[in-house]
Structure formats: structure tokens, C-alpha cells
């Protein structure tokens, strides 16, 4: 789910940035441009851990603007869900076709067809909740669920997944009330 990787990014420095604090400016710009981005091959950049000064390569000067294009290597903490990984998530929305849950920036959709058999016809429109046939399991906004990732998409700027709670030991783990069972 979370891992550390060395990556590379190109930044454009305007002439106003040239001076004694150029190295700290490069570090700041890399963090501003990269943190919070979903990179297609790697996942979501949660945090830039380090920008080694010796790994910065100054490149081409743009003659019409005076800007300099720099290639900067950095170490980042990334979020990338793996297929068949089991995760705990918080439900944010329920509707008649399933529910959406989040783990940080990762949005996961669980279809009604990926729920246990006793919940297939159990959507309660008054409470906006999925209710099992025996009324013991109620999945609504704010509750915690354990789910398995069945598919994922990491596109530029967005990360999402498809999940399932149909297998053993998956489903409701916290009803969202804040009470821990005694």
C-alpha cells in the first residue's frame, strides 16, 4: 500500500529564483508541484521525503524567457493499492447501486454485486444504508469496513479502486458510533 521510491521531476526556475537560496527554492517547488499528485505508473505522492542537492541537474536555458529547466531527483512516500489487498476504509456515501469509501486520497467503490448475498436487496432509502436480511449489519456513511481491492485506476491527478466485501472476514468493522464493544 505505502512504499518509498526515488523519482525524477522537471521544474522550471524563473530568473527571480536565481540567488543564494536556489537550493531551498528547488526543494520547495518540487514539494509544491509533486505532493498530492497521482502518477500513473507509481501511485499517489503522499509526501516528498528528500530532495538531495547533488541530484539536481541544471539543464536548458529558455532564450525567450530566461527560465531554466532543471531535472530533480527526489525520494517520495507513495500510496498505491495492490490487487487482492485487504484494507480498512471509511464509508462516505451509500446509494442503491453500492457505497463509496475512502482511505486517505484513495476512493473505493463497492457495488451491491460485491456484497454478501444477504445484503443484495437490503438498501434502506430512508437511512441511506445497506442492511443485511437479519438486520445485524448496517453499512452507512461514517462506518468502517474491511474490504478487498479488486481493481484500481491511477490516472494523472486521480486514484480510485473497486472493492468487494463478499468474502469471509470482510465487511462492517465499526458502526461509526465511536463505541468500542465491551
N, C-alpha and C positions, 0 to 999 in steps of 0.2 A: 504494500500500500504506500508507505513512505520510503523514500530512498534518496541518497545523496549522489549527485552526478556532476562532473565537470563539463561545462558547456561553453559556447562561444557566441558573442553577440557583437554586432557592429553599431557603433554610436557615432553621431555627427556632433563635433565640437565647433561652436561658433567662436569667432575671434575674441569675443568678450570673456570667454573661459580661459584663454591663454594667460598664464601667470604663475605665481608661486604655488597656488593651491590647485593646480591642474589635476594632480593625482586624486585628491579628495573629491574634486568635481566629477571625475570619471567614475569613481565608486558610487557617488550619489546618483548620477544619471543612469548607471546600469541598474541600480536598485529600483529607481522610479519607472524605468521602461520595462523591466522584466518581471518584477514581483506582481503576482496576480494574473499573469498570462497563462493561457493553456497552449502548450507547444504540442503540435500534432504527434510527433514521434516519442515524446518523453512524458507528457502529462502536465499537471498544473504546478506552476512555480509558487510554492508557499513562501519561501524565504531565500534570499541571496546570503549565503554564509560568508563567503570571502571573495574578494577581487584582488588577486596577487598583483602587485605593482609590476613585477618583472614579466608578467604575461601580457601586458598591454603593448600592442604594436601600432605605432602611428603610421597611417597609410597615406592616402592620396589627398592632396590639397585641391579643393574645387576652385578653379581660377575665377569663375564669375562671382562667387560669394565669399571666398576666403575661408570657408569651413574646412575642417579636417575630418576625414573618416578614419576612425580607429577600430581595430579589431581587438576585443577584450575577452579574455577567458575568465570564467568565474565558476565558483562552486555553489550549487543550489540544492535546497531541500525540495523534492518533488512529490506530488501526490498522484499516484496512478493505480487505479483499481485493476486487479487481475481477475480473469475469468475464473469462476468457481470459488472465489474468495468469500468467506463469511464475515460480515461486518454488522456492527450495531449502528442504527440510524434513528433519527428523529422524524416522525411523520409531521408534515406541514399542511397537507391538503388531502381530503378524501372526496371522491366523486363516484358516480355509478360505474365507471369503467376501471377503477383501481384507486391507488393512492400514490402520492409523491412523498419522498423522504429525502433528507439531506444529511450528509456527513461533511461538515465544513463546506467547501465550494462544490462538492460533488452532488449533483441532483440525480436521484434514483427513482424510476417509475416501476411500480409493481402492478401488473394487470390483474384483473379479477380471475383470469385463467391461470395465473401463477400463485393462486391462494389455495389453501386446503379445500377439499370437496365440501365440507360443512359450511363454507363461507360463500360459495358461488352465488347464492341468491339472497345473501344477507346484508345488502346495503340498506341502511336506515336513512331515508331522506330527511327526516325531522332533525336527527342529530348529526348528519353528515358523517356517518361512521359505518364501518364494516363490522357486522355482528355475526358470531357463529350460531349455528342452529340451536345449541344448548344455552345460548346467551352468556356463556362464561368468558368468551374472548370478545373484547370490543376494541377495535382499532380506530382511533380518531386523532385529529390534529393534536400534537403535543405529546403523544405517547412514544415510547421507544420500541423498536422492532429489531429483531435479528434476521438478516436476510442474506441470500447468496447472490452474487453478481453473475448474471447470465450473458450479458453483452455490454459493451462500452463504446462510447464515441468520444474522442478527444479531437476537437476541431480548434482552429485558431480562435482563442478567446472564450471557449465554452467546453465544459466537461460534463458528460452525463452518462447514465448507465441504466440498464434494465435489470430488475431483480426478481427474486422468487422467494416466497415463504412456504412453499408447498412440501418441503422435505421435513424429516424429523428434526427436532430441536430448533426449528426456525419459527418465527412469529413474534407475538407480543412478549416483551420482556419487562416493560414498565408502562403502567397505565397513565403516566403523566401527572398523577396527583401529588407526587413528592413523598408519599408514604412508602416506607420500606416494610414489606411483610414481616411480621414477627412470629 
